[in-house]
Amino acid sequence: MVLEHNPLETLPPQFIPTENIFNLRDVGGWNAAGGKKVKTGQVYRSDNFGNATEADLDHVVNHLGIRHVIDLRRAEEWEESDRFPHTDGVDFHHFEMLHIKWEHIGLRATGLSDEAELIEFLRHRYTGMMESGYKSVRDTLEVIASGDPVVFHCMAGKDRTGIIAAVLLSILGVDDEDIAADYQLTRHGSARWRVWRDAKFGKPTIEGGLDVPAEAMRQTIAEMNARFGSLERYAEATGFKDADRLRALLLE
């Protein structure tokens, strides 16, 4: 499924109104266990900041109050789209989520037309990344638990970012369906980015990139639950010990 471009005013409410950051959104607002909600205004997920305007960056730092930026990408990806600029009052963290490059696997990392095949591909990649990249999951959760407003991101804010969001929301007691729905919201951000790309560089002959079907995240969670018992237990296995602090900080 591919969504058409959405003007800012028609985007889902989680999205933050920025010009050239296309998938920046609040992780909060979801219902959690025990009748609680995940707080808004504290934790954000995003695509990269390489195309951000000065106004975009000012909004992130001075309106959202972000004090920690966590980049999950490989440093070499900064050549394609630069890292968040050095900014007074903002701590930058490079927590690369280690994984085998998808293009080296020998499977069709782009252009998967069959949805079942795509879902299987993503489930394998995500669960593999959660195993090999566990330190970045642990370190990101620890920064979030420090209490200052945080944004974590990768390139498109889809895969690596989606993994962190899933683990965090699961620890907070958000149900699997809503975690999958949060993941699938990236479709809107990707649609915005494609409109910007086409206007700036022209529409490509072949559209690359993968969709974000909610079922891929559902199956990822199910497999990790089978391996570890729950995503919270997975987080514990990474060495993260502050789940109770996260809940105290982010639930209301």
Beta strands, then each sheet from edge to edge (+ up, - down):
strand 1: 25-26
strand 2: 43-46
strand 3: 68-71
strand 4: 91-94
strand 5: 150-153
sheet 1: 1+ 2- 5- 3- 4-
end
